């Protein structure tokens, strides 16, 4: 597990030397530089943690399961990851609690390669039903167990397919270049990931969106509680002031994202800090699309959690999330 401290002061929006409140030391873990974590990266780049009184340590774990393990094991106070991941950690008997919404749009989208689309007579304007039918027999790449895998299984279920028999799901890790090469060489026929990998495939290889969930174009998943912050209950109870400051910092980041002038500043800072290798124009277009899916508030509701359960239980029939798991799973 790679651990590093961000030099937040360098990126702060304003000088904070005169901040009078005590700084609470908090460590927050996330998996990768996925666009699904943009609100968190905005909070770091815009200095809202420091402004809220948080002395932040950022831990990059490499995967969602390792993020959960970091929180449960105590090497991180808070984890940023999928709501489904939190619920399944609770199902295993771990008292992991969602403390705030980070992203309310299912950012893992699916694209088909140019060859696969042509073979199935598909265009970007083809119907949802036509896109579903083309899933049969596909070889589709994603990073591993998690959001990309789940969205494949969700649409397979909708198409009446068995994802373990009627298609091949290929785990390729997090290297963007691997996906582009695999698509180009015909080793896979599609990709299920968060931005920017699908967008690069469209731009460079003529791929098409099959299901652009990241833009809210799939009605059944529009507004879905995808990414949350979570912590162990005993940490929450032992550190109420630190928790409140983290929540304040994340809310300030959301407020920035929904303020056009401040969002423009944040966009450039986040690009420079996390996505400098991504072409500016591509990043800007992804940012504009992503901001539309940001929550107005970090507050989590029962209805949001119920949608997560409904979504997950669509394809996790042998290991469904039950009522006991949901009870007490989020701060109200």
TIDREN-172988 format. One record per atom (N, C-alpha, C): residue number from 1; x, y, z; atom name. Coordinates in steps of 0.1 Angstrom, whole numbers, always signed. Layout:
<rs>
NUM  X  Y  Z  CA
...
</rs>
This chain:
<rs>
1  +9  -12  +0  N
1  +0  +0  +0  CA
1  +9  +12  +0  C
2  +6  +21  -9  N
2  +15  +33  -11  CA
2  +8  +44  -3  C
3  +16  +50  +6  N
3  +10  +61  +14  CA
3  +18  +74  +11  C
4  +11  +85  +10  N
4  +18  +97  +8  CA
4  +10  +109  +13  C
5  +17  +120  +16  N
5  +10  +132  +21  CA
5  +9  +142  +10  C
6  -2  +147  +8  N
6  -4  +158  -2  CA
6  +1  +171  +5  C
7  +8  +179  -3  N
7  +12  +192  +2  CA
7  +0  +202  -1  C
8  -9  +200  +8  N
8  -22  +208  +7  CA
8  -20  +223  +7  C
9  -10  +227  +15  N
9  -9  +242  +17  CA
9  -5  +248  +3  C
10  +2  +241  -5  N
10  +6  +246  -18  CA
10  -6  +248  -27  C
11  -16  +240  -25  N
11  -28  +241  -34  CA
11  -39  +249  -27  C
12  -38  +253  -15  N
12  -49  +260  -9  CA
12  -54  +272  -16  C
13  -67  +275  -15  N
13  -73  +286  -22  CA
13  -68  +299  -16  C
14  -67  +299  -3  N
14  -63  +311  +4  CA
14  -52  +308  +14  C
15  -44  +318  +18  N
15  -35  +315  +29  CA
15  -42  +311  +42  C
16  -37  +302  +49  N
16  -43  +297  +61  CA
16  -35  +298  +73  C
17  -24  +305  +73  N
17  -16  +306  +84  CA
17  -23  +312  +96  C
18  -33  +320  +94  N
18  -40  +326  +105  CA
18  -52  +318  +111  C
19  -54  +306  +106  N
19  -65  +298  +110  CA
19  -63  +295  +125  C
20  -74  +299  +133  N
20  -73  +298  +147  CA
20  -76  +284  +152  C
21  -85  +277  +145  N
21  -90  +264  +150  CA
21  -79  +254  +150  C
22  -80  +244  +159  N
22  -71  +233  +160  CA
22  -73  +224  +148  C
23  -61  +220  +143  N
23  -62  +211  +131  CA
23  -63  +196  +136  C
24  -73  +189  +131  N
24  -75  +175  +135  CA
24  -68  +166  +124  C
25  -60  +157  +129  N
25  -53  +148  +120  CA
25  -62  +137  +116  C
26  -64  +136  +102  N
26  -73  +126  +97  CA
26  -66  +120  +84  C
27  -67  +107  +83  N
27  -61  +100  +72  CA
27  -73  +95  +63  C
28  -73  +97  +50  N
28  -84  +93  +41  CA
28  -78  +85  +30  C
29  -84  +73  +28  N
29  -79  +64  +17  CA
29  -88  +64  +5  C
30  -82  +63  -7  N
30  -90  +61  -19  CA
30  -82  +51  -28  C
31  -88  +46  -38  N
31  -81  +35  -46  CA
31  -72  +40  -56  C
32  -77  +48  -65  N
32  -69  +53  -77  CA
32  -73  +68  -80  C
33  -68  +73  -91  N
33  -72  +86  -95  CA
33  -84  +86  -104  C
34  -94  +78  -101  N
34  -106  +77  -108  CA
34  -114  +90  -108  C
35  -120  +93  -119  N
35  -129  +105  -120  CA
35  -141  +104  -111  C
36  -143  +92  -106  N
36  -154  +90  -96  CA
36  -151  +97  -83  C
37  -139  +101  -81  N
37  -135  +107  -68  CA
37  -133  +122  -70  C
38  -138  +128  -80  N
38  -135  +142  -83  CA
38  -139  +151  -71  C
39  -150  +149  -64  N
39  -153  +158  -53  CA
39  -142  +158  -42  C
40  -137  +146  -39  N
40  -126  +145  -30  CA
40  -113  +152  -35  C
41  -110  +150  -47  N
41  -98  +156  -53  CA
41  -100  +171  -53  C
42  -112  +176  -55  N
42  -115  +190  -55  CA
42  -112  +196  -41  C
43  -117  +188  -31  N
43  -115  +193  -17  CA
43  -100  +194  -14  C
44  -92  +185  -19  N
44  -77  +185  -16  CA
44  -71  +197  -24  C
45  -74  +198  -37  N
45  -68  +208  -45  CA
45  -72  +222  -42  C
46  -84  +224  -37  N
46  -89  +237  -33  CA
46  -87  +241  -18  C
47  -80  +232  -11  N
47  -77  +235  +3  CA
47  -88  +235  +13  C
48  -99  +228  +10  N
48  -111  +229  +19  CA
48  -108  +221  +32  C
49  -100  +211  +31  N
49  -97  +203  +43  CA
49  -90  +212  +53  C
50  -80  +219  +48  N
50  -72  +228  +57  CA
50  -81  +239  +62  C
51  -89  +244  +53  N
51  -98  +255  +57  CA
51  -108  +251  +68  C
52  -112  +238  +68  N
52  -121  +233  +78  CA
52  -115  +228  +90  C
53  -101  +228  +91  N
53  -94  +225  +103  CA
53  -89  +210  +103  C
54  -86  +205  +91  N
54  -82  +191  +90  CA
54  -67  +190  +85  C
55  -59  +183  +93  N
55  -45  +181  +89  CA
55  -46  +167  +81  C
56  -46  +167  +68  N
56  -50  +156  +60  CA
56  -38  +147  +56  C
57  -39  +134  +57  N
57  -30  +124  +51  CA
57  -38  +117  +41  C
58  -34  +116  +29  N
58  -40  +108  +18  CA
58  -33  +95  +16  C
59  -41  +84  +15  N
59  -36  +71  +13  CA
59  -42  +65  +0  C
60  -33  +62  -9  N
60  -37  +56  -22  CA
60  -35  +41  -21  C
61  -46  +34  -22  N
61  -46  +19  -19  CA
61  -44  +11  -31  C
62  -50  +15  -43  N
62  -49  +7  -55  CA
62  -61  +0  -58  C
63  -70  -3  -49  N
63  -83  -10  -51  CA
63  -93  -6  -41  C
64  -106  -8  -44  N
64  -117  -6  -35  CA
64  -116  -15  -23  C
65  -113  -28  -25  N
65  -112  -37  -14  CA
65  -101  -34  -4  C
66  -90  -28  -9  N
66  -79  -24  -1  CA
66  -82  -12  +7  C
67  -91  -3  +1  N
67  -95  +9  +8  CA
67  -103  +5  +20  C
68  -113  -5  +18  N
68  -121  -10  +30  CA
68  -112  -16  +40  C
69  -102  -24  +36  N
69  -93  -30  +45  CA
69  -85  -20  +53  C
70  -81  -9  +46  N
70  -73  +2  +53  CA
70  -82  +8  +65  C
71  -94  +10  +62  N
71  -103  +16  +72  CA
71  -106  +6  +83  C
72  -109  -6  +80  N
72  -112  -16  +90  CA
72  -99  -19  +98  C
73  -88  -19  +92  N
73  -76  -23  +99  CA
73  -70  -11  +107  C
74  -75  +1  +104  N
74  -70  +12  +112  CA
74  -59  +20  +106  C
75  -54  +17  +94  N
75  -44  +24  +88  CA
75  -49  +37  +81  C
76  -62  +37  +80  N
76  -69  +50  +75  CA
76  -81  +52  +83  C
77  -84  +65  +86  N
77  -96  +68  +94  CA
77  -109  +67  +86  C
78  -108  +72  +73  N
78  -119  +73  +64  CA
78  -116  +67  +51  C
79  -125  +61  +44  N
79  -123  +56  +31  CA
79  -133  +62  +21  C
80  -128  +64  +9  N
80  -137  +69  -2  CA
80  -138  +57  -12  C
81  -151  +53  -14  N
81  -153  +41  -22  CA
81  -168  +39  -25  C
82  -171  +28  -31  N
82  -185  +26  -35  CA
82  -194  +23  -23  C
83  -206  +27  -24  N
83  -216  +24  -13  CA
83  -218  +9  -12  C
84  -218  +2  -24  N
84  -219  -13  -23  CA
84  -208  -19  -15  C
85  -196  -14  -17  N
85  -185  -20  -10  CA
85  -186  -18  +5  C
86  -192  -7  +10  N
86  -194  -5  +24  CA
86  -205  -15  +29  C
87  -215  -16  +21  N
87  -226  -25  +26  CA
87  -221  -40  +27  C
88  -213  -44  +17  N
88  -208  -58  +18  CA
88  -198  -60  +29  C
89  -190  -49  +33  N
89  -182  -50  +44  CA
89  -190  -52  +57  C
90  -201  -45  +57  N
90  -211  -47  +69  CA
90  -217  -61  +69  C
91  -220  -66  +57  N
91  -225  -80  +57  CA
91  -215  -90  +62  C
92  -202  -87  +61  N
92  -192  -96  +67  CA
92  -190  -93  +82  C
93  -198  -85  +88  N
93  -198  -82  +102  CA
93  -189  -71  +106  C
94  -185  -62  +97  N
94  -176  -51  +100  CA
94  -185  -38  +101  C
95  -183  -31  +112  N
95  -192  -19  +115  CA
95  -187  -7  +108  C
96  -187  -7  +94  N
96  -183  +3  +86  CA
96  -196  +12  +82  C
97  -195  +25  +84  N
97  -206  +33  +83  CA
97  -204  +44  +73  C
98  -214  +46  +64  N
98  -213  +57  +54  CA
98  -215  +71  +61  C
99  -206  +80  +59  N
99  -207  +93  +66  CA
99  -210  +105  +57  C
100  -210  +102  +44  N
100  -214  +113  +35  CA
100  -213  +109  +20  C
101  -222  +115  +12  N
101  -222  +112  -2  CA
101  -211  +119  -9  C
102  -204  +113  -19  N
102  -194  +119  -27  CA
102  -198  +121  -41  C
103  -204  +110  -47  N
103  -209  +111  -61  CA
103  -222  +104  -62  C
104  -232  +111  -68  N
104  -245  +105  -70  CA
104  -248  +103  -85  C
105  -239  +96  -92  N
105  -241  +92  -105  CA
105  -232  +80  -107  C
106  -237  +69  -114  N
106  -229  +57  -116  CA
106  -219  +60  -127  C
107  -207  +62  -123  N
107  -197  +68  -133  CA
107  -190  +57  -141  C
108  -192  +45  -138  N
108  -187  +34  -147  CA
108  -196  +32  -159  C
109  -191  +36  -171  N
109  -199  +35  -183  CA
109  -194  +24  -192  C
110  -202  +20  -202  N
110  -197  +9  -211  CA
110  -197  +14  -225  C
111  -185  +11  -232  N
111  -184  +14  -246  CA
111  -181  +1  -254  C
112  -186  +1  -266  N
112  -183  -10  -275  CA
112  -172  -5  -285  C
113  -164  -15  -289  N
113  -154  -11  -300  CA
113  -160  -9  -313  C
114  -153  -2  -322  N
114  -158  +1  -335  CA
114  -162  -12  -342  C
115  -153  -22  -342  N
115  -156  -35  -348  CA
115  -169  -41  -343  C
116  -170  -42  -330  N
116  -182  -48  -323  CA
116  -194  -41  -327  C
117  -194  -28  -327  N
117  -205  -20  -331  CA
117  -209  -22  -345  C
118  -200  -22  -354  N
118  -203  -25  -368  CA
118  -208  -39  -371  C
119  -202  -48  -363  N
119  -207  -62  -365  CA
119  -222  -64  -361  C
120  -226  -55  -351  N
120  -240  -56  -346  CA
120  -248  -45  -351  C
121  -244  -38  -362  N
121  -251  -27  -368  CA
121  -256  -17  -358  C
122  -246  -13  -349  N
122  -249  -3  -339  CA
122  -243  +10  -343  C
123  -249  +21  -339  N
123  -244  +35  -339  CA
123  -246  +41  -325  C
124  -240  +53  -323  N
124  -242  +60  -311  CA
124  -257  +63  -308  C
125  -265  +63  -319  N
125  -279  +66  -317  CA
125  -288  +53  -316  C
126  -282  +41  -315  N
126  -290  +29  -314  CA
126  -298  +29  -301  C
127  -308  +21  -300  N
127  -317  +21  -288  CA
127  -310  +13  -277  C
128  -316  +16  -265  N
128  -311  +9  -253  CA
128  -313  -6  -255  C
129  -324  -11  -261  N
129  -326  -25  -263  CA
129  -316  -31  -273  C
130  -312  -24  -283  N
130  -303  -28  -293  CA
130  -289  -30  -286  C
131  -285  -20  -278  N
131  -273  -21  -270  CA
131  -272  -33  -261  C
132  -284  -36  -254  N
132  -284  -47  -246  CA
132  -282  -60  -253  C
133  -289  -61  -265  N
133  -288  -74  -273  CA
133  -273  -77  -277  C
134  -266  -66  -279  N
134  -252  -68  -283  CA
134  -242  -72  -272  C
135  -247  -74  -260  N
135  -239  -79  -249  CA
135  -236  -94  -250  C
136  -245  -101  -257  N
136  -243  -115  -259  CA
136  -230  -119  -266  C
137  -222  -126  -260  N
137  -209  -131  -266  CA
137  -198  -121  -265  C
138  -200  -109  -259  N
138  -189  -99  -258  CA
138  -178  -103  -249  C
139  -166  -99  -252  N
139  -155  -99  -243  CA
139  -153  -84  -238  C
140  -155  -82  -225  N
140  -155  -68  -220  CA
140  -145  -66  -209  C
141  -137  -56  -210  N
141  -127  -54  -200  CA
141  -131  -44  -189  C
142  -127  -47  -177  N
142  -129  -38  -166  CA
142  -117  -40  -156  C
143  -116  -32  -146  N
143  -105  -33  -137  CA
143  -104  -45  -128  C
144  -116  -50  -124  N
144  -116  -61  -114  CA
144  -130  -61  -107  C
145  -131  -68  -96  N
145  -144  -68  -89  CA
145  -147  -54  -84  C
146  -159  -49  -86  N
146  -162  -35  -82  CA
146  -172  -29  -92  C
147  -172  -16  -93  N
147  -182  -9  -101  CA
147  -183  -13  -115  C
148  -172  -15  -122  N
148  -172  -19  -136  CA
148  -179  -32  -138  C
149  -174  -42  -130  N
149  -180  -55  -130  CA
149  -194  -55  -127  C
150  -198  -47  -117  N
150  -212  -47  -113  CA
150  -221  -41  -124  C
151  -217  -31  -131  N
151  -225  -25  -141  CA
151  -227  -35  -153  C
152  -216  -43  -156  N
152  -218  -53  -167  CA
152  -228  -63  -163  C
153  -228  -68  -150  N
153  -237  -78  -146  CA
153  -251  -72  -145  C
154  -253  -60  -141  N
154  -266  -53  -141  CA
154  -272  -53  -155  C
155  -265  -49  -165  N
155  -271  -48  -178  CA
155  -272  -62  -184  C
156  -264  -72  -180  N
156  -265  -86  -185  CA
156  -279  -91  -180  C
157  -281  -88  -167  N
157  -294  -93  -161  CA
157  -306  -87  -169  C
158  -305  -74  -172  N
158  -316  -67  -179  CA
158  -317  -73  -193  C
159  -306  -78  -199  N
159  -307  -84  -212  CA
159  -311  -98  -212  C
160  -313  -104  -200  N
160  -316  -118  -199  CA
160  -305  -127  -201  C
161  -293  -123  -198  N
161  -281  -130  -200  CA
161  -274  -135  -187  C
162  -267  -145  -188  N
162  -259  -150  -176  CA
162  -245  -144  -179  C
163  -240  -135  -170  N
163  -227  -128  -173  CA
163  -215  -138  -172  C
164  -217  -149  -165  N
164  -206  -159  -164  CA
164  -206  -170  -175  C
165  -217  -169  -183  N
165  -218  -179  -194  CA
165  -220  -173  -207  C
166  -227  -162  -208  N
166  -230  -156  -221  CA
166  -221  -145  -226  C
167  -211  -142  -218  N
167  -201  -132  -221  CA
167  -188  -135  -213  C
168  -178  -128  -217  N
168  -165  -129  -209  CA
168  -161  -116  -203  C
169  -160  -116  -190  N
169  -155  -104  -183  CA
169  -140  -105  -181  C
170  -132  -96  -186  N
170  -118  -97  -185  CA
170  -113  -86  -175  C
171  -106  -90  -165  N
171  -100  -80  -155  CA
171  -86  -76  -160  C
172  -85  -63  -162  N
172  -73  -57  -168  CA
172  -65  -47  -159  C
173  -70  -45  -147  N
173  -63  -36  -138  CA
173  -66  -21  -142  C
174  -57  -12  -138  N
174  -61  +2  -139  CA
174  -53  +10  -149  C
175  -44  +4  -157  N
175  -36  +11  -167  CA
175  -44  +14  -179  C
176  -46  +27  -182  N
176  -54  +31  -193  CA
176  -49  +25  -206  C
177  -36  +25  -208  N
177  -30  +21  -220  CA
177  -33  +6  -224  C
178  -34  -2  -213  N
178  -37  -16  -215  CA
178  -51  -18  -222  C
179  -61  -10  -218  N
179  -74  -11  -224  CA
179  -74  -6  -238  C
180  -67  +4  -241  N
180  -66  +9  -255  CA
180  -60  -1  -264  C
181  -49  -7  -259  N
181  -42  -17  -267  CA
181  -50  -29  -269  C
182  -57  -34  -259  N
182  -65  -46  -259  CA
182  -77  -44  -269  C
183  -83  -32  -269  N
183  -94  -29  -278  CA
183  -89  -28  -292  C
184  -77  -22  -294  N
184  -72  -21  -308  CA
184  -68  -34  -314  C
185  -63  -43  -306  N
185  -59  -56  -310  CA
185  -70  -67  -311  C
186  -82  -62  -307  N
186  -93  -72  -307  CA
186  -94  -82  -296  C
187  -86  -79  -285  N
187  -86  -88  -274  CA
187  -98  -86  -265  C
188  -104  -75  -266  N
188  -117  -72  -259  CA
188  -126  -64  -269  C
189  -139  -65  -267  N
189  -148  -59  -276  CA
189  -155  -46  -269  C
190  -152  -44  -257  N
190  -158  -33  -250  CA
190  -151  -30  -237  C
191  -154  -19  -231  N
191  -148  -15  -218  CA
191  -159  -10  -209  C
192  -157  -13  -196  N
192  -166  -8  -185  CA
192  -158  -2  -175  C
193  -157  +11  -175  N
193  -149  +19  -166  CA
193  -154  +33  -164  C
194  -149  +40  -154  N
194  -151  +54  -153  CA
194  -142  +62  -162  C
195  -145  +75  -164  N
195  -137  +83  -173  CA
195  -122  +83  -167  C
196  -112  +85  -176  N
196  -114  +89  -190  CA
196  -112  +78  -200  C
197  -111  +65  -195  N
197  -108  +54  -205  CA
197  -118  +53  -216  C
198  -131  +53  -212  N
198  -141  +51  -223  CA
198  -141  +63  -233  C
199  -139  +75  -228  N
199  -138  +87  -237  CA
199  -126  +86  -246  C
200  -115  +81  -241  N
200  -103  +80  -250  CA
200  -105  +70  -261  C
201  -112  +59  -257  N
201  -115  +49  -267  CA
201  -124  +54  -278  C
202  -134  +63  -275  N
202  -142  +69  -284  CA
202  -135  +78  -293  C
203  -126  +87  -287  N
203  -119  +97  -295  CA
203  -108  +90  -304  C
204  -101  +81  -299  N
204  -90  +75  -306  CA
204  -92  +63  -315  C
205  -103  +56  -311  N
205  -105  +43  -318  CA
205  -119  +41  -324  C
206  -127  +51  -323  N
206  -140  +50  -329  CA
206  -150  +42  -322  C
207  -148  +40  -309  N
207  -157  +32  -300  CA
207  -170  +41  -299  C
208  -180  +34  -294  N
208  -193  +42  -291  CA
208  -198  +39  -277  C
209  -205  +48  -271  N
209  -211  +46  -258  CA
209  -222  +36  -260  C
210  -222  +25  -253  N
210  -234  +16  -252  CA
210  -243  +21  -241  C
211  -237  +24  -229  N
211  -245  +28  -218  CA
211  -237  +39  -211  C
212  -241  +51  -213  N
212  -233  +63  -207  CA
212  -239  +66  -194  C
213  -237  +57  -184  N
213  -243  +59  -171  CA
213  -237  +71  -164  C
214  -224  +74  -167  N
214  -217  +85  -161  CA
214  -223  +99  -164  C
215  -230  +99  -175  N
215  -237  +112  -178  CA
215  -252  +112  -175  C
216  -256  +101  -167  N
216  -270  +100  -163  CA
216  -280  +97  -174  C
217  -274  +90  -185  N
217  -283  +87  -197  CA
217  -291  +74  -195  C
218  -288  +67  -185  N
218  -296  +55  -182  CA
218  -306  +58  -170  C
219  -318  +59  -174  N
219  -328  +65  -164  CA
219  -328  +57  -151  C
220  -327  +44  -152  N
220  -329  +36  -140  CA
220  -317  +38  -130  C
221  -306  +44  -134  N
221  -295  +46  -126  CA
221  -291  +61  -124  C
222  -299  +70  -130  N
222  -297  +84  -128  CA
222  -298  +89  -114  C
223  -288  +95  -108  N
223  -289  +100  -95  CA
223  -285  +89  -84  C
224  -279  +78  -89  N
224  -275  +67  -81  CA
224  -264  +71  -71  C
225  -266  +67  -58  N
225  -255  +69  -48  CA
225  -244  +59  -50  C
226  -233  +64  -57  N
226  -222  +55  -62  CA
226  -211  +55  -52  C
227  -205  +67  -49  N
227  -193  +69  -41  CA
227  -197  +76  -28  C
228  -191  +70  -17  N
228  -194  +76  -4  CA
228  -181  +77  +4  C
229  -181  +84  +15  N
229  -171  +84  +25  CA
229  -176  +75  +36  C
230  -167  +67  +42  N
230  -171  +58  +53  CA
230  -160  +57  +64  C
231  -165  +53  +75  N
231  -155  +52  +87  CA
231  -161  +41  +96  C
232  -152  +36  +105  N
232  -157  +26  +115  CA
232  -165  +34  +125  C
233  -175  +27  +131  N
233  -184  +34  +140  CA
233  -176  +39  +153  C
234  -167  +31  +157  N
234  -159  +35  +169  CA
234  -151  +48  +166  C
235  -146  +49  +154  N
235  -138  +61  +151  CA
235  -148  +73  +151  C
236  -160  +71  +145  N
236  -170  +82  +144  CA
236  -173  +86  +158  C
237  -175  +77  +167  N
237  -179  +80  +181  CA
237  -168  +87  +189  C
238  -156  +83  +186  N
238  -144  +88  +193  CA
238  -139  +101  +188  C
239  -143  +105  +176  N
239  -137  +117  +169  CA
239  -148  +126  +163  C
240  -158  +130  +171  N
240  -169  +138  +165  CA
240  -165  +151  +159  C
241  -155  +158  +165  N
241  -150  +170  +159  CA
241  -143  +168  +146  C
242  -135  +158  +145  N
242  -128  +155  +132  CA
242  -138  +151  +122  C
243  -148  +143  +125  N
243  -158  +139  +116  CA
243  -165  +152  +110  C
244  -169  +161  +119  N
244  -176  +173  +115  CA
244  -168  +181  +106  C
245  -155  +182  +108  N
245  -146  +190  +100  CA
245  -144  +184  +86  C
246  -143  +171  +86  N
246  -142  +164  +73  CA
246  -155  +166  +65  C
247  -167  +165  +71  N
247  -179  +167  +64  CA
247  -180  +181  +59  C
248  -176  +191  +67  N
248  -176  +205  +63  CA
248  -167  +207  +51  C
249  -155  +200  +51  N
249  -146  +202  +39  CA
249  -152  +196  +27  C
250  -158  +184  +28  N
250  -164  +178  +16  CA
250  -176  +186  +11  C
251  -184  +192  +20  N
251  -195  +201  +16  CA
251  -190  +213  +9  C
252  -179  +219  +14  N
252  -174  +231  +8  CA
252  -169  +227  -7  C
253  -164  +215  -9  N
253  -160  +211  -22  CA
253  -172  +210  -31  C
254  -183  +204  -26  N
254  -195  +203  -35  CA
254  -200  +217  -38  C
255  -199  +226  -28  N
255  -204  +240  -31  CA
255  -195  +247  -42  C
256  -182  +244  -42  N
256  -173  +249  -52  CA
256  -177  +244  -66  C
257  -180  +231  -66  N
257  -183  +224  -79  CA
257  -195  +230  -85  C
258  -205  +234  -77  N
258  -217  +239  -82  CA
258  -217  +254  -84  C
259  -206  +261  -81  N
259  -204  +275  -84  CA
259  -196  +276  -96  C
260  -202  +281  -107  N
260  -195  +281  -120  CA
260  -181  +288  -120  C
261  -180  +299  -113  N
261  -167  +306  -113  CA
261  -156  +298  -105  C
262  -160  +293  -93  N
262  -151  +285  -85  CA
262  -148  +271  -91  C
263  -158  +266  -98  N
263  -156  +253  -105  CA
263  -146  +254  -116  C
264  -145  +265  -123  N
264  -135  +267  -133  CA
264  -121  +266  -127  C
265  -120  +273  -115  N
265  -107  +273  -108  CA
265  -103  +259  -104  C
266  -113  +252  -98  N
266  -111  +238  -93  CA
266  -107  +229  -104  C
267  -114  +230  -116  N
267  -111  +222  -127  CA
267  -97  +222  -131  C
268  -91  +234  -132  N
268  -77  +235  -136  CA
268  -68  +229  -125  C
269  -71  +232  -112  N
269  -62  +227  -102  CA
269  -62  +212  -101  C
270  -74  +206  -102  N
270  -76  +191  -102  CA
270  -68  +185  -114  C
271  -70  +191  -125  N
271  -63  +186  -137  CA
271  -48  +186  -135  C
272  -43  +197  -130  N
272  -28  +198  -129  CA
272  -23  +189  -118  C
273  -31  +187  -107  N
273  -26  +179  -96  CA
273  -28  +164  -99  C
274  -38  +160  -106  N
274  -41  +145  -107  CA
274  -42  +140  -122  C
275  -44  +149  -131  N
275  -47  +144  -145  CA
275  -38  +151  -155  C
276  -26  +155  -152  N
276  -18  +163  -161  CA
276  -15  +156  -174  C
277  -16  +142  -173  N
277  -13  +135  -186  CA
277  -25  +134  -195  C
278  -37  +138  -190  N
278  -49  +138  -198  CA
278  -50  +151  -205  C
279  -52  +150  -218  N
279  -54  +162  -227  CA
279  -64  +172  -221  C
280  -60  +185  -220  N
280  -69  +195  -213  CA
280  -83  +195  -219  C
281  -84  +195  -232  N
281  -98  +196  -238  CA
281  -106  +184  -235  C
282  -100  +172  -234  N
282  -107  +160  -231  CA
282  -111  +160  -216  C
283  -102  +165  -208  N
283  -105  +166  -193  CA
283  -116  +176  -191  C
284  -116  +187  -198  N
284  -126  +197  -196  CA
284  -140  +192  -199  C
285  -141  +184  -210  N
285  -154  +179  -214  CA
285  -159  +169  -204  C
286  -150  +160  -199  N
286  -154  +151  -189  CA
286  -158  +158  -176  C
287  -151  +168  -172  N
287  -154  +176  -160  CA
287  -168  +182  -161  C
288  -171  +188  -172  N
288  -184  +194  -174  CA
288  -195  +184  -172  C
289  -193  +172  -178  N
289  -203  +161  -177  CA
289  -204  +156  -162  C
290  -192  +154  -156  N
290  -192  +149  -142  CA
290  -198  +158  -132  C
291  -196  +171  -133  N
291  -201  +180  -124  CA
291  -216  +180  -123  C
292  -223  +176  -134  N
292  -237  +175  -134  CA
292  -242  +164  -125  C
293  -233  +154  -122  N
293  -237  +143  -114  CA
293  -233  +144  -99  C
294  -227  +156  -96  N
294  -223  +158  -82  CA
294  -235  +161  -73  C
295  -235  +155  -61  N
295  -246  +159  -52  CA
295  -246  +173  -47  C
296  -257  +179  -44  N
296  -257  +192  -38  CA
296  -253  +192  -23  C
297  -255  +180  -17  N
297  -252  +179  -2  CA
297  -245  +165  +0  C
298  -238  +165  +11  N
298  -232  +152  +15  CA
298  -242  +143  +22  C
299  -253  +148  +26  N
299  -263  +140  +33  CA
299  -268  +128  +25  C
300  -268  +117  +32  N
300  -273  +104  +26  CA
300  -287  +102  +31  C
301  -296  +97  +22  N
301  -310  +94  +26  CA
301  -312  +79  +25  C
302  -323  +75  +32  N
302  -327  +61  +31  CA
302  -331  +57  +17  C
303  -337  +66  +10  N
303  -341  +62  -4  CA
303  -329  +59  -12  C
304  -318  +67  -10  N
304  -306  +65  -18  CA
304  -300  +51  -15  C
305  -299  +47  -2  N
305  -294  +35  +2  CA
305  -303  +23  -3  C
306  -316  +25  -3  N
306  -325  +15  -8  CA
306  -323  +12  -23  C
307  -319  +23  -31  N
307  -316  +21  -45  CA
307  -304  +13  -47  C
308  -294  +15  -38  N
308  -281  +8  -39  CA
308  -284  -7  -37  C
309  -292  -10  -27  N
309  -296  -24  -24  CA
309  -304  -30  -35  C
310  -313  -23  -41  N
310  -321  -28  -52  CA
310  -312  -31  -64  C
311  -303  -22  -67  N
311  -294  -24  -78  CA
311  -285  -36  -76  C
312  -279  -37  -65  N
312  -270  -48  -62  CA
312  -277  -61  -62  C
313  -288  -62  -56  N
313  -295  -75  -55  CA
313  -301  -79  -68  C
314  -301  -71  -78  N
314  -305  -75  -92  CA
314  -296  -86  -97  C
315  -283  -85  -94  N
315  -274  -95  -99  CA
315  -267  -103  -89  C
316  -268  -99  -76  N
316  -261  -107  -65  CA
316  -272  -115  -58  C
317  -278  -125  -66  N
317  -289  -132  -61  CA
317  -285  -143  -50  C
318  -273  -147  -51  N
318  -268  -157  -42  CA
318  -262  -151  -29  C
319  -260  -138  -29  N
319  -254  -131  -18  CA
319  -260  -117  -17  C
320  -273  -117  -15  N
320  -280  -103  -15  CA
320  -277  -96  -2  C
321  -279  -83  -3  N
321  -278  -74  +8  CA
321  -291  -74  +16  C
322  -291  -77  +29  N
322  -303  -79  +36  CA
322  -306  -67  +45  C
323  -318  -67  +51  N
323  -322  -56  +59  CA
323  -313  -53  +71  C
324  -307  -64  +77  N
324  -299  -63  +89  CA
324  -286  -55  +85  C
325  -281  -57  +73  N
325  -269  -51  +68  CA
325  -272  -36  +66  C
326  -283  -32  +61  N
326  -287  -18  +59  CA
326  -289  -10  +72  C
327  -295  -17  +82  N
327  -298  -10  +94  CA
327  -285  -4  +100  C
328  -285  +9  +102  N
328  -274  +16  +108  CA
328  -262  +18  +99  C
329  -264  +17  +86  N
329  -253  +17  +76  CA
329  -249  +31  +72  C
330  -256  +41  +76  N
330  -253  +55  +72  CA
330  -257  +65  +83  C
331  -250  +76  +84  N
331  -253  +87  +93  CA
331  -265  +95  +88  C
332  -275  +97  +97  N
332  -287  +105  +92  CA
332  -286  +119  +99  C
</rs>
